[in-house]
């Protein structure tokens, strides 16, 4: 069934006359108020204690998590229904993970403290301001006058890894330098706020503080540049080297437990390697159909040359979106408001360093393509990386039936479960649909299949590369090379992909979650639909109403499996 593309005015008339949505929406559980209270309290703590690397912030977060954990433990679990039991387990897992993350942050703060001699003073003045303690400008002037010399002494002790270390040396890696630079910049921001709070309202403040603060500010800004540009090699230029912060096996294990994934990193890497091999075999078959022998790299190269002219990408994206909506109409319920209220937005040139392809946010599909600011090589690279056949799959991933439909429903059904949001369902839902579109013949030609297989290869490669990076087995440069040689990325887009993956924007498992989450959802579909519990459309609708929670917990509810308070992941969902 093709949907009309209504104007906003006509859409408003239609919606005003339409009956309420006939789809019965799942109600909140009895534990929803407790979840909402923790969400609000946690946000209040983060807002009030907004010095990111602060012992006071960690203390407040830990106290809150322990208090809520004690309250949750007192809930009569056996009297709860299945939905409330699931929420209790999810909240317990969230609180325990919060405590583990706080412990890790405390460790990282202690690693940085030798590099941040000024941080204790910033913590003290922030605490005093919050408590409205009496201010002594003359004493504070002396403390701030000490900062330039403190920083000079620290800089004199800093050496790079591999340098000859003295007894008082501080060995600083690029990763540690970048983290410390960010913490120092945040501290300076809070210092400037503190200065604005007092300067014009407290007699004698400016008389005592202006010169010490100016000297401290200059010393800190110079120190930030030293940490970021000299030690970390990150002056803010397009060609900055990539610097990440591998989390190690212990943190990966913690993250996997929180996401309810009962696999080791090595087992997940093996899944990624198997899936990548499958993709490359299918790519060779498509290359044969294209008259290119079994050279899948030649097939990718040919597909990359098939892009729209400059200026036409938003229109192409819009046409692909409407085609995808019509294609899945019988497979999942798409509310009219969801189908109509979205738009395209071009990604600025600078931001394409991080977002080289399409992305989604707040009813907007963001589109990367060549701009007049790029040189000729970059223009061609952008158009090649966003060719017709690659884009054909990206659009349904980001819009419908992917993230736009998903966000639309999650905002309306059990929205409190956003507290438990996991990329293994958020991205897994979109990957599940990539699997479905492939199986249902969405590709119209071998070139379309190459476009779909390129992204499937990309998802498999993400499992291998991101886990090996965080295990300390792969450098950012090796990661880029892998994406170029094994997947077929343009080097610029591969660099953007890795930069986004390691710059702290995402959790360590986020890139793993795409394909692994898709495999989970597909396995759950096979169980639920295969057992005749629900039809395909009913399963997809019911899945969206569970919220963006770990797929194993969705499975327990859909299949009526026992849910105990000490629930631990055990589901082996992968079926080679």
N, C-alpha and C positions, 0 to 999 in steps of 0.2 A: 504494500500500500504506500503510494507516494504521498508525502505530506505537502500541502501548499506552503510556500514561503511567504508568510504574512508580514505586512508592515506592522510597526509597533502599535499604530492607532487601531488597525483592524484586529490585532491580537487582543487589545484591551477590551474591545466590544465582545469578541467571542468568549473571552474568559469571564466577563461579567454575566453572560447568559448561561454559562456552562454549569452543570451540577457539580457538587463536591466530588473529589476524586473517588472513584468506585473501589480502588485498591485499598484493602484493609491494612492499616499500618500497625506494626508491632508496638505494643505499649512499653513504657519504661518499666524497669524492675523496681522492687521495693528498696533496693540499695542505691538507686539513682541519686537520691538526695545526699547520701554520704559521699558518693563520687564527686558530685557537683561541689560539695563543701570543700573537699580536698583540693579540687582544681582551683577554686577561688582563693583558698588560703595559700596555696603554693604560689599563685600569681601575686598575691599581696606581699609575700615574703620576698620574692624576686624583685618586685617593684621597689620596695622599701630599702632592702639591702642590695643596691644596684652597683656597688663596687664588685666587679665580677670575681676577682681573686681576693677574697676577704674571709678571714677566720670567722668574723661575726655572721656573715652570710651562711657559711657552711654550718655553723652552730644552730642558727635559726631553722635552716632546712632540715637538719638532722632531728632536732627536737620535734618539729612538726610531723615528720614521717614516723617517728617512733610513737608519738601520741596517737596518730591515726591508725597505726598498726595495732596498738593496744585496744583501741575502740573496735576495730574490725574483729579482733580475736574474741571479743565479748559478744558478738552477734550470734544468736542461736542458729548456727549454720544448718542443722538438720531440719529446721522448720522452713527453710527457704525453698522456693520452686527452682526449676532448672536454670531459668534466666538469671535469677538473683544469685544462685550459686556460682554461675559463670562470672558474674560481676564481682563477687567476693574474691574469687581466685585471681581475676585480673587485677583488682585493686591491691591484693596482697603482693602479687608479682611486681606491680608498679612501685610500691613502697619499698620492697626489698631491693629492687634495682636502683631506686633513688639513693638508698643508703650506701650501696656499693659504689655508685658514681661519685657520691660525696667523698668517700674514702679515697678514691682514685684522685679526685681533685685536690684533696689535702696533700697527697703525695707529690703531685705536680707543683703545688704551691711551694712546698719545701724545697723542691729542686730549683725553683726560680728565686727564692728569697735572697741567696747570696748576690744575685744580679740586681736586686731591687732594694737598695738601702733606704730609699725614700718611702717605700710602701707602708711600713708601720706608722709613720707620721700621718699619712693620708688616712689610714684606718682610724687613728686616734681623733683627728679633727672631725671626721665624719660622725663618729660616735658621740663626740661632745656636742656637735650641732644638733643631732637627733635628740639628745637629752636636755638641750637648752642649758648646758653647763656654762658657768661664767667664763668669759673670754679674757685672756691676758695677752694683748698684742705684743708687748715688749718681750715676753718669754718666747712667744711663737716666732718672733723675728729672729731670735738667736737660733732656733731649731732650723728654720728655713735657710738661714745664712750658711748652715753646715752642709747643705745638700750638694753644692758644686764640688766641694772637697771630697765628700763621700763617693760621689760618682767618679771623680778622678782616680781615687784609690782603687775602686772596683775595676775600672778600665785597665789599670796598670797590672792587674792580676789575671786578666782574661787571656787565655790562649786557645788556639784552635785544636781540634783532635789531631793527634800525630805530632804536635809540637813538643819540645822538651819541657816537661813540667817541673816547676819548683815546688817547694813545700807549701806555699800559699797560693798556688795557681788555681784558677777556676777554668776547667775545660768546658768550652761552650760549643756545642754542635749547631749547625744551621737551624735545626728543628727547635732546640731550646732557645736560641736567640730570637727566632720569630715569635715564639710563644711569650717570651719575656717582653719583647717590644710591644706586643698587643696589650699585655697587662700594664706596662708603664704608660702607654697612651691612654688607657682607660683611667688610670690613676690621675694623670694630668687633667683629663676632662673633669673629673670630680673636684680637683683642686680649683679649677677655674670657676666651677659652680659655687664652691665654698667662698671664694673671693667675692663673687658677685653678690652673694647673700649678705656679707658683712660690710663691704667697703664703703658704701654710701650711707650706712645707717648707724654705724658704731663710731663714736668719737675716738680719734687718735688711731683708728685702724690703718687708714691709708698712710698716716705719718710714719708709723712703725713698719708697715708691711710692704709698701710699694717696691722699694728697692730690693729687699731680700727675695720677694716673690719674682721680680723680673729676672734676677740672677738665677734663681732656681729654675724658672721656666726656660731660660736660654740653655741651661745645662741639660735639662731633661730632653728638650727637643733635639739637641745635638747628640745626646745619648741614644735617643730613639733611632736616629739616622744611622748611627754606628751599629746598633744591634740589627736593624732591618736590612740596611743596604750593604754594610761592610761584612758583617758576620753571616747573615742569612742570604746575602746576595739578592735582595728583593727591593730594588730602588723604585719599583712601580712602573717599569717599562714593559712593553708588550713581550719582549724576549726574555723576561726574568726567568731564571732557572726554577724548576719545580722543587718545592720543599714540602714534604709531608711529615706526618707524625704517626708512624706505625704504632698500633696499640698493643701488639703482642698476643700470645696465645691465651693468657689468663683473661684479658678483657674480651677477646672473641668468645671464649666459653661463657662468660657472664652474659654477653649479648645474645648468644644462641639460646641460652636458658630463658631469658626474658621473652624472646620471640617465639618460644615453644617449638624449637627446631631440634629434634632428637638425633642430630648428626654431628660428627666432628668436622673441623675445617677440611681435613684430608678427604673425607667422604664426599663433601660438597664439591671440592676441586675435581674429584673423579667424575662426578655427574656433569660438571661443566665440560670436561674434556670429552666425554662421550657425546654430549649434545653438539659440541663444536664439530666433531668428526662427522656426525650425521648431517649437519648443515653443509659441510664441504662436499660430501658425497652427493647430496641433492643439488648443490650448486653445479657440480660437474655434469649432472644429467641435464640441467637447464642449458649449460654451455653447449652441449652436444646439439640440442634442439636449435640453438642460435647459430650453428655452423662454425663453432669455435673449438671443436675437439672437446677435450675434457679440461680445458684451461679455464678454471673458474675465475681466476684473476682477470683474464681477458674479458670474460662476461661482465664482471663488475665494471671494468673500464668502459665497455660499450654502453652500459646502462647509465653511467655517470655523465656521458655526453648528451643524454636525452633530457635536457632541462628546459624550462620555459624561458622566454626572453626576459631581460630585466624589467621590473615593474609589474609583471603578471603573476607573481607567486601568490599574493593574497587571494586573487580570484580563483586560481587553481586550487588552493587549499579549501576555499568555500565550496567549490563544486565537488571535491572529494568528500567533504563532510556530509553533504546532502546525500551523496550516493551511499555512503556507509550507513547513514540513518535508515534509509530505505532497505538496505541489505539485511539489517538485524531486526527489522520491525516485528517479525514473527518469533523472534528468539528471546526478547526481553522487553518489558514495558518501558517505554520512553514517554514520560509526561510531555504534553504539548509545550508547556512553559520551558521545560528543559531543552526541547528540540529547537525552539525558536530564539531563546535569549542567550546568544553568545556572539562574539565578534572576533575579528582578527586584529592583531597589533604587531607592527614590525619591531624587531629587536634592534636597538641602536648598535652601531659598529663596535664600540668599545665593549659592550656587554656580550657580543658574539664571541669574545675570547673565552667566555664561560658557557654560553648557550649557543653552540654552533648550529643547532637544529631547532625544530619547533618545540615549544613547551607550553604548559597550561597554568593558568592562574586566574581565579575569580571571574569565571565566565568569559575568559579571553584565551584564544589560542595565539601564542606569541610566535611570530614567524621570522626565521633567520634567512637572509638572502643578501646578495651583493648590493653594496651601497656606493654612492659616488665618492665617499671618503677613502675607499679601499684602492690600493694600486691594482694594476691589471691582473697580476698573479693571484692576489687574494680574492678579487671578484670572481675569477674563473673557478677557484677552489671552492668558494661558497656556493656557486651555482651547481658545480659538480656534486658537492656533498648534499645538496637539497634538490636533487633531480626528481623527475616525475615519479619514478618507480619507488624510490626511497620514501618520498613524501606521501605516496598513496597509503602506506601503512602507518606512518607517523600520525596522520590526521585522526583516524578512528581510535588510536591509542590515547591521544590527548583529549579528544572530544567525546563522541558517542560511537560505540558503547563504553568507552574508556573513562578517563578521569572526570569529564564534565558531568556525565550521568551519575557517576559514583559520588561526586561531591554534592550534587543536587539532592540525592537521596540521603546521604549521611547528615546533611544539614537539617533534615526533616524527620528522620526516624532515629530515635535513641541518640540524639546528638551528644549526650554526656559521654558516650563511649569513645568520642574523639580523644579522651584522656588516655586511652589504651592504644592509640593509633600505631599501626605497624606497617612498614613498607612491604612486608610480605603479603599483606592483603591489598594495600593501596596500589602498589606497582604490580603485584601478582594478579589482581583483577584485570588490569590492562593487558598483561601478557597472556592470561587465559584467553582473552578475546583474540589475540594474535594467533594462538593455536587454533581457535575455532574458525577464524576467517580462512586460515590455510586449509583446514580440513574440509571446509564447505565451498571451496573453489572460488574464493574472492579474487585470486590472481586470474587475469584474463589472457596472459601470454607468458612465455618463458622469461621475458624481461621483468614482468611483475613478480614472478616467482623469485628471481634474483634479488629484487628489491626487498621482498619479505624475508628471504634467507639472509640477506646482509644484516638486518636487524636481529634476527634470531641468533646469528653467529655472534653478533655484538653482545647480546645478553649472556650467551654461554661464556664468552671471553671475559666478561665482567666478573663472573664467579671465580675463574682461575686467577686473574690478575689482581683483583682487589684483596682476595684472601692471601695470596702469596706476598703482596706488598705488606699487609699488616702482620704477617708472620716473619717479616724481615728477609724474605727470599727473593724479592724483586724490587728493583729501583724504579723511580718514576720514568727514567729514560728507557729502561727495558719494557716497561708497561706500554709506553708509546710505540716502541718498535713492534711489540706483539700485536697491537691493534692495527698497525699498518700492514704487517706481513701476513697475519693469520685471518684478519677480518676484511681488510681492504679499505680502511679509512684513509682519507687525506691526512697528511701529517699535521696540518694545522688543526683539523677537527679532532684528531687523536690527542693532540696536546691540550686542547680545550677540555676534552673529556677527562683527562687525567688531572688537570688543574682543578676542575670542579670536584673531582672525587677525593682529593687529598687536602683541600684548603679549609676543612673544618665545617663546611656547609652541611655535610651529611654524616650519619652514623657509620661506623666501620662496616656494617653489614648491608648498607643501603643498596649498593650496586649488586650484591649477591641476591637481593630480595626479588628482583624482577623475575628472572626465570624460575628460581626455586619456588617463589610464591605462585607463579603460574602453574607449575607442576603440581603444587599442593591443591590448588583449586580444581584443576582437571581431575586429579585423583579423587577428590571429594565428589565431584560431579559423577564420576563413574560409579561410585558407591551408591549415592542417593538415587540417581536416575536409573542406574543399572538394577537396583533392587525394587524399582517400581514405586518408591516412596513419593516421588514428585516427577512431573514431566520436565522437559528441558526448560521451557519458559518459566514455569513455576519455581524451578530450582534457582535460576538466575535472579528472579525477583526476590525470592526468600533470602538469597545470599546477600543482596544489597541491604536488606533490612536488619542484618545482624550488626552492621557497623564495621569500622576498619580495625577489627581485632584479630589476634592470631588465628590462623586457619584451623589449627587443631582444636581450639576452643569452639569455633563454629561447628566443626565436625561433631564434637561431643554433644552439642545441643541438637543438631539436625538428626543424629542417629540415636538419640536418647541414651548415650553412654553415661556411666557413673561419673559424677563430678564431686570430688572430695576437696576439702579445704587445702590439703597438702598436694593437690594435683601437680604432677610433673609430666613433661612431654615424653611420649613413648612411640608416637605414630611414625611408622616407616612408610612414607607415602610414595617413594620413588619406585617405579616399576619399569626396569630396563626393557 
